[in-house]
Amino acid sequence: LKEYFENDIKKNDQEYLYYEMELPLIKILADMQIHGVYVDKEELTKFGEGLKKQIVELTEIIYEEAGEEFNIKSPKQIGSILFDKLNLTRGKKNHRGYSTSIDVLKKLVDAHPIVNHIIEYRALTKINSTYVDGLLAVINPDTGRIHSSFNQTVTATGRISSTEPNLQNIPVRTELGRELRRMFVAGDEGKILVDADYSQIELRVLASISGDENMCDAFNEGDDIHRRTASQVFGVPLSDVTPAMRSRAKAVNFGIVYGIGAYSLAQDLKISRKEADNYIKGYLDHYPKVDLYMKEVVEKAREDGYVSTLYNRRRYMSELRASNKITQAFGERVARNAPIQGTAADIIKIAMVNVYKRLKSEGLKSKLVLQVHDELIVEAEKSELEMVERIVKEEMQNAVSLKVPLPVDLNSGRSWYDTK
């Protein structure tokens, strides 16, 4: 098998990918799993108690608004209260009853106060059961740490994933979700967490892979890419770009990376499909080489049967040969996105290998403890802090040579929350 695969690796020009990236990473991930990340069990328990109190209060409010007690965890009973009893605008009905998905509820928030309270109840109960109870159950009683499993070969894009528990899935979009990060702390008073995060890595990879001059210039000149995109798409000077314009341009920027269509963008931005279509066309007019890349990568994937990252990691594309049009459309989105997301995954892996080697070679006691998408977290000895910050920044910024800079946002603090 070794000889067979060795030939394939050589033929596919994947020697660097395998020998310099993936193989060294095995030891690093094992080291991270064994060391684990420290969690303040007392604070997490207190946080959970606070959540439970809020859930009880919210339950009483919902009962009062409904005029009766019912099982708030039951979509069927929620549907009956909202649509039969309170006569709110009905969504689609299926064999289980009315849909009460988050999308349905969001459309009804102005119709009755109970809707917002149900959304809030769901968020609180999810955080409490999945994260508070879930994390408390896996804290090692001997080390006080969580020893998650990091997987190299699970995702199709090459990203590292985390299971038992999934530490990459801790919510960051809500304040309550972010509060969970307060529970992840440096092991003792002599230590501090250093958090380093790539800034807009996927957009920078897109600029580099497509070679689009306008996008590369924006990054090379240190512009705010979302403001610059807004200025070009809406045809206004940079100084006249409003926060709303920037927000819409940001959605288009990241949407393009994920192969988004006008329909999805319209839903995300709550605008008409025609308006969303105009945004995408305006974007591609101003970044013509991005448009060209998006077309060429799909055609090449159809010919070759796969797409590749800058480091020749392959994602095979059977979807493009499917007879089903929906499957084909999904394949096209994946073909556009996989080289970008996969290259970003490769870059963070190279950075991990280089950071780990530098910490070892310079005889430091500080340890790499966590990797979350484009972010690395080191548990540093306070006496080594300055050195660790320098090493992490240098190795992440110089992990790869792109046509645009690869800046890193770096912060340190007692808890993961404090580093943001």
C-alpha positions in Angstrom: 0.0 0.0 0.0 2.8 2.4 0.9 4.4 2.0 -2.6 1.0 2.3 -4.3 0.1 5.5 -2.5 3.6 6.9 -2.7 3.3 6.8 -6.5 -0.1 8.5 -6.4 1.2 11.2 -4.1 4.1 11.9 -6.4 2.0 11.8 -9.5 -0.6 14.2 -8.0 2.2 16.6 -6.8 1.0 16.2 -3.2 4.4 15.5 -1.6 4.4 18.8 0.3 0.8 18.4 1.3 1.4 15.0 2.8 4.9 15.0 4.2 5.2 18.6 5.3 1.7 19.4 6.3 -0.5 16.4 7.2 2.1 14.0 8.7 3.7 16.5 11.1 0.1 17.6 12.1 -0.7 14.2 13.6 1.8 14.8 16.5 0.6 18.3 17.0 -3.1 17.4 17.2 -2.2 14.5 19.5 -0.3 16.9 21.8 -3.3 19.3 21.8 -5.7 16.5 22.7 -3.5 15.2 25.5 -2.9 18.7 27.0 -6.5 19.8 26.6 -8.0 23.3 27.2 -8.8 24.4 30.8 -12.4 25.2 31.7 -13.6 27.0 34.8 -16.1 24.4 36.1 -17.4 26.6 38.9 -18.1 29.6 36.6 -19.7 27.3 34.0 -22.0 25.9 36.6 -22.9 29.4 37.8 -23.6 30.4 34.2 -25.9 27.4 33.8 -27.8 28.3 36.9 -28.3 31.8 35.6 -29.6 30.4 32.3 -32.0 28.0 34.1 -33.4 30.9 36.1 -34.0 32.9 32.8 -35.6 29.9 31.2 -38.1 29.5 34.2 -39.0 33.3 34.0 -39.4 33.1 30.2 -41.6 30.0 30.5 -44.0 31.9 32.8 -44.2 34.8 30.4 -44.9 32.5 27.4 -47.7 30.7 29.3 -49.2 34.0 30.2 -49.1 35.3 26.6 -50.6 32.0 25.4 -53.3 32.0 28.0 -52.4 28.4 28.9 -49.6 26.0 29.8 -48.1 23.9 27.0 -44.9 22.1 26.0 -42.7 24.9 24.6 -40.3 22.3 23.3 -43.0 20.7 21.1 -43.2 22.3 17.6 -46.6 20.8 17.2 -48.0 22.5 20.3 -46.3 25.8 19.4 -47.9 25.6 16.0 -51.3 25.0 17.6 -50.9 28.0 20.0 -49.6 30.4 17.3 -51.8 29.5 14.3 -54.9 28.0 15.8 -55.4 29.9 19.0 -53.7 33.2 18.3 -54.6 33.1 14.6 -51.1 34.4 13.4 -50.4 34.1 9.6 -50.0 30.4 9.0 -46.9 29.0 7.4 -46.8 25.7 5.4 -48.5 22.7 7.0 -46.8 19.3 6.7 -47.7 15.9 8.1 -46.4 16.9 11.5 -48.5 20.1 11.6 -47.4 23.7 11.1 -43.8 24.6 10.5 -42.3 26.6 13.4 -38.8 26.7 12.1 -36.6 29.8 13.0 -37.3 31.2 9.5 -41.0 31.0 10.0 -40.8 32.5 13.5 -38.6 35.4 12.4 -41.3 36.5 9.9 -43.8 36.6 12.7 -41.8 38.6 15.4 -43.9 41.7 14.9 -47.2 39.9 15.0 -47.2 39.0 18.7 -44.7 39.3 21.6 -44.9 35.5 22.3 -42.9 34.8 19.1 -39.8 36.6 20.2 -40.0 35.0 23.6 -40.2 31.5 22.0 -37.1 32.3 19.8 -35.3 33.4 23.0 -36.5 30.3 24.9 -35.1 28.1 22.2 -31.7 29.9 22.2 -31.4 29.7 26.0 -32.4 26.0 26.2 -30.0 25.1 23.4 -27.0 26.9 25.0 -27.9 25.3 28.4 -28.3 21.7 27.1 -25.7 21.6 24.3 -23.0 23.8 25.8 -23.4 24.1 29.6 -24.6 20.5 30.4 -22.6 19.2 27.4 -19.3 20.8 28.4 -19.7 20.0 32.2 -20.1 16.3 31.2 -16.8 16.1 29.4 -14.5 18.1 31.8 -11.8 15.6 32.9 -12.0 15.3 36.7 -8.3 14.8 37.0 -7.0 17.6 34.8 -10.0 20.0 34.9 -9.6 20.3 31.1 -11.6 19.3 28.1 -9.7 16.9 25.8 -11.5 17.3 22.5 -10.7 15.0 19.5 -9.3 16.9 16.5 -9.9 15.2 13.1 -7.8 15.7 10.0 -9.7 13.6 7.5 -13.4 14.3 8.2 -14.2 17.5 6.2 -14.2 17.5 2.4 -12.4 20.9 2.3 -9.5 19.8 4.5 -10.5 21.8 7.5 -9.7 20.3 10.9 -12.9 19.4 12.8 -13.4 18.9 16.5 -15.6 16.3 18.2 -16.6 15.1 21.7 -17.1 18.0 22.2 -17.1 20.2 19.1 -15.2 23.2 20.3 -15.4 24.8 16.9 -19.1 25.2 17.1 -19.4 27.5 20.2 -21.7 30.3 19.1 -20.1 33.7 18.6 -22.9 35.7 17.0 -24.9 36.3 20.2 -23.7 38.0 23.4 -24.9 34.9 25.4 -23.0 32.6 23.1 -19.8 34.7 23.5 -20.2 34.6 27.3 -19.4 30.9 27.1 -15.9 31.8 26.1 -15.3 33.3 29.5 -15.3 29.7 30.9 -12.3 28.8 28.8 -9.3 30.0 30.7 -5.5 29.7 31.1 -4.7 26.7 33.4 -3.3 28.7 36.3 -2.3 32.2 37.4 1.2 31.8 35.8 -0.4 31.4 32.3 -2.3 33.5 29.8 -4.1 32.7 26.5 -2.8 34.1 23.3 -5.4 34.2 20.5 -4.4 34.9 16.8 -6.9 35.1 14.0 -6.4 35.5 10.3 -8.3 38.6 9.0 -10.6 37.8 6.0 -8.4 34.9 4.9 -10.9 33.5 2.4 -11.3 36.8 0.6 -7.5 37.2 0.5 -7.2 33.7 -0.9 -9.8 34.5 -3.5 -8.0 37.7 -4.5 -4.7 35.8 -4.9 -6.1 32.8 -6.7 -8.2 34.9 -9.2 -5.5 37.5 -9.5 -8.1 40.3 -9.7 -6.2 43.6 -9.7 -9.0 45.6 -8.1 -9.4 43.2 -5.2 -5.6 42.7 -4.8 -5.1 46.5 -4.8 -7.7 47.0 -2.1 -5.9 44.5 0.2 -2.4 45.7 -0.8 -3.4 49.3 0.0 -4.8 48.3 3.3 -8.4 49.4 2.4 -11.5 48.1 4.2 -12.5 45.6 1.5 -16.2 45.8 2.4 -16.2 49.6 2.1 -14.3 49.5 -1.1 -16.7 46.9 -2.6 -19.7 49.0 -1.4 -18.2 52.1 -3.0 -17.8 50.3 -6.4 -21.1 48.4 -6.4 -23.2 51.3 -5.3 -21.2 53.9 -7.4 -20.5 56.3 -4.5 -17.2 57.8 -3.1 -15.7 55.9 -0.2 -16.6 58.7 2.1 -20.3 58.4 1.3 -20.5 54.6 2.1 -23.1 54.1 4.8 -22.9 51.3 7.4 -25.9 49.7 5.7 -24.1 49.8 2.3 -21.0 48.3 3.9 -23.1 45.5 5.5 -24.7 44.6 2.2 -21.3 44.6 0.4 -19.9 42.3 3.1 -22.8 39.9 2.5 -22.0 39.9 -1.2 -18.2 39.5 -0.6 -18.6 36.4 1.6 -21.6 35.2 -0.4 -19.5 35.1 -3.6 -16.9 33.0 -1.8 -19.6 30.5 -1.0 -21.1 30.5 -4.5 -24.3 32.2 -3.3 -27.1 32.9 -5.8 -29.5 35.9 -6.1 -32.3 34.0 -4.3 -30.2 33.2 -1.2 -28.7 36.7 -1.1 -32.1 38.3 -1.4 -33.3 36.2 1.6 -30.2 37.0 3.7 -30.5 40.8 3.0 -34.3 40.8 3.0 -34.4 42.5 -0.5 -36.0 41.6 -3.8 -34.4 38.9 -6.0 -33.9 41.5 -8.8 -32.0 43.8 -6.4 -29.8 40.9 -5.2 -29.1 40.0 -8.8 -28.0 43.6 -9.5 -25.7 43.5 -6.5 -24.0 40.3 -7.7 -23.7 41.6 -11.3 -22.3 44.9 -10.0 -19.8 43.0 -7.9 -18.6 40.8 -10.7 -18.3 43.8 -13.1 -15.9 45.5 -10.7 -14.0 42.3 -9.9 -13.9 40.8 -13.5 -11.2 38.2 -12.8 -13.2 36.9 -9.9 -16.1 36.4 -12.4 -13.7 34.7 -14.8 -12.2 32.4 -12.0 -15.7 31.4 -10.9 -16.6 30.3 -14.5 -13.3 28.6 -15.3 -13.0 26.6 -12.0 -16.4 25.0 -12.7 -15.5 24.1 -16.3 -12.2 22.7 -15.2 -13.9 20.7 -12.5 -16.2 19.2 -15.1 -13.2 18.2 -17.3 -11.0 16.9 -14.5 -13.6 15.5 -12.1 -12.0 17.4 -9.1 -10.9 20.8 -7.9 -7.6 21.6 -6.1 -6.2 24.0 -3.5 -3.0 25.9 -3.9 -1.3 22.9 -2.3 -3.0 20.3 -4.6 -5.5 19.0 -2.0 -8.3 17.6 -4.1 -12.0 17.6 -3.7 -13.6 15.1 -6.2 -16.7 16.5 -7.9 -19.1 13.7 -8.8 -22.0 16.1 -8.2 -21.2 17.9 -11.5 -22.0 14.7 -13.4 -25.3 14.1 -11.7 -28.5 14.0 -13.8 -30.4 16.0 -11.1 -30.1 19.7 -11.7 -30.2 20.6 -8.0 -27.3 18.3 -7.3 -25.4 19.8 -10.3 -26.1 23.4 -9.0 -24.8 22.3 -5.5 -21.7 20.9 -7.3 -21.0 24.2 -9.0 -21.2 26.1 -5.7 -18.8 23.5 -4.1 -16.4 23.8 -7.1 -16.2 27.6 -6.7 -15.8 27.4 -2.9 -13.7 24.3 -2.2 -10.3 25.7 -3.6 -10.7 28.9 -1.6 -11.9 27.3 1.7 -9.5 24.4 1.2 -6.5 26.7 0.6 -7.4 28.6 3.8 -7.5 25.3 5.6 -4.1 24.4 4.2 -2.6 27.7 5.3 -3.8 27.4 8.9 -2.3 23.9 9.0 1.1 25.2 7.8 0.9 27.9 10.4 0.1 25.3 13.1 3.1 23.2 12.1 5.4 26.2 12.0 4.2 27.7 15.3 4.5 24.3 17.1 8.1 23.8 15.7 9.2 27.3 16.8 7.8 26.9 20.3 9.7 23.7 20.6 12.9 24.8 19.0 13.1 27.9 21.2 12.7 25.8 24.3 9.4 27.4 25.4 6.9 25.8 27.8 3.9 27.5 26.1 1.6 25.1 24.2 -0.8 25.3 21.3 -4.2 24.2 22.8 -6.9 25.0 20.3 -7.6 25.6 16.6 -10.9 27.0 15.5 -11.3 27.6 11.7 -8.8 30.6 11.1 -7.8 31.0 14.7 -5.0 29.5 16.9 -4.9 29.7 20.7 -1.8 29.2 22.7 -1.7 28.7 26.5 1.4 30.8 27.2 3.6 31.1 30.3 3.3 34.8 31.3 7.1 35.0 31.4 7.1 33.9 27.7 4.2 36.1 26.5 6.2 38.6 24.4 8.1 35.8 22.7 5.0 33.7 22.1 3.1 36.7 20.6 6.0 37.4 18.2 6.4 33.8 17.1 2.7 33.2 16.5 2.3 36.4 14.5 5.5 35.8 12.4 4.6 32.2 11.6 1.0 32.9 10.8 1.7 35.9 8.6 4.6 34.1 6.8 2.9 30.7 6.4 2.4 31.3 2.7 3.3 33.8 0.0 0.1 35.2 -1.6 -0.4 38.2 -3.9 -1.8 40.1 -0.9 -0.8 40.4 2.7 -2.1 38.0 5.3 -2.6 40.1 8.5 -3.2 38.5 11.9 -5.3 39.9 14.7 -3.6 38.9 18.0 -4.8 39.5 21.5 -4.1 37.9 24.9 -6.1 37.5 28.1 -6.9 35.3 31.1 -10.0 33.8 29.2 -10.8 33.2 25.6 -13.5 35.9 25.9 -10.8 38.4 27.1 -8.8 37.8 23.9 -11.6 39.1 21.7 
